[in-house]
Amino acid sequence: MQTFSIRDIENLCGIKAHTLRVWEQRYGIIMPGRKESRHREYTNDDLKQILRISYLYHKGYKISLIAKMSPEEVNSRSLEYSRDTNFEGFLNQFIEATLNFDEFRFEEIFNTLVNKLGFEKTFTHVIYPYQKKIGLLWVMGNLFPSQEHFSSNLIRKKIILAIDGIPVSSRPKNEKILLFAPEGEFHEIPLLLIHYFLKKSGYQVIYFGVNTPVANLQFYSTIYSSFHIYFHLVTNFTDMEISVYLEKLIKIFPDKKILASGPVFQENHKLPAGVRILYSLNEIMELKVTND
C-alpha cells in the first residue's frame, strides 16, 4: 500500500504541514493513520481527498465550510470548478488518474485541456507542473515506477501524435538539426517536446532519441555534412563534466553549431565558447539558427 508523510502532502498540495495538523485537530478533516513512531501516515485515498480539499480552499472556500461537506460533495464541487481553465484543478486530476492507473480519465482530462487551451498551452501550463509533482513523488519513493511509466507513456504518445500531425512543408528550411540526449540520459518527454517545436518551426529534425553515443552522430556526419547539433540533458546521472562533454563535441564537429538545453544548465558551469544554451521553453519555441 502506498503511504505518504505529512511533508509529502505539503509538497504536493501546497498546504503547510502545520495547517494540515490544525485542520485535523479542529475540524476532523482527514484523520491519517500513525506509524509505530507516531508520525502521520496518509494513504492514497487520503492524498486524493486532500488534493480536492486544497483545490477548493485555494479557490476561496473557507475550511469550516469544506469540513461540513461529505467526501462526495467535495469531489463534485472540485470537478465542477475545474471545468473552467483553472490549471491547478486539472493538475490535481492528472495526479489522481495516475495514482489510479485510470487511462480513460487521463485521456479525458488531456483532451478537455487541448480543446480549451490548445496543445502548447496544455503542456506549458499543466503538463510541465504536473510532471514536476510526479517527479517529486518518484524521488521521494512514494510513486511506484509503474505509475510513473503509466503517465509518461501516455504523455509520450500524445507528443508523438502531435509531431506526426505537423504537416511537412513542401519547402522546408535547409537547416537540419540532430536532436538527441547523451548517453545515460533517458528522459524522453522533454526531448520529444523540443522535437515538436523544432518541426513546427520548419526545421528538419533528425531524431536520435535518448542515450545516444557520440559515435552515432559521427556516423551520420560521414553521410551528410550540413547540420546542427542539439542535445537536452535533465539529470546527468553519469556525473560527466558538462564542459568536457561540450569540448569533445566541439573537437569532433568544429564546423557545427552546437545547442543545448536542460535543467543541468541552470547551474553555474564554465562552458566553452561557441555553444548556445537555451535556458527556457520560450527560447526553444523561438529558436532561429542558420548556416551562416
Secondary structure, 3 states (H helix, E strand, C coil): CCEECHHHHHHHHCCCHHHHHHHHHHHCCCCCEECCCCCEEEEHHHHHHHHHHHHHHHCCCCHHHHHCCCHHHHHHHHHHHCCCCCHHHHHHHHHHHHHCCCHHHHHHHHHHHHHHHCHHHHHHHHHHHHHHHHHHHHHCCCCCHHHHHHHHHHHHHHHHHHHHCCCCCCCCCCCEEEEEEECCCCCCHHHHHHHHHHHHCCCEEEEEEEEECHHHHHHHHCCCCCCEEEEECCCCCCCCCHHHHHHHHHHHCCCCCEEEECHHHHCCCCCCCCEEEECCHHHHHCCCCCCC
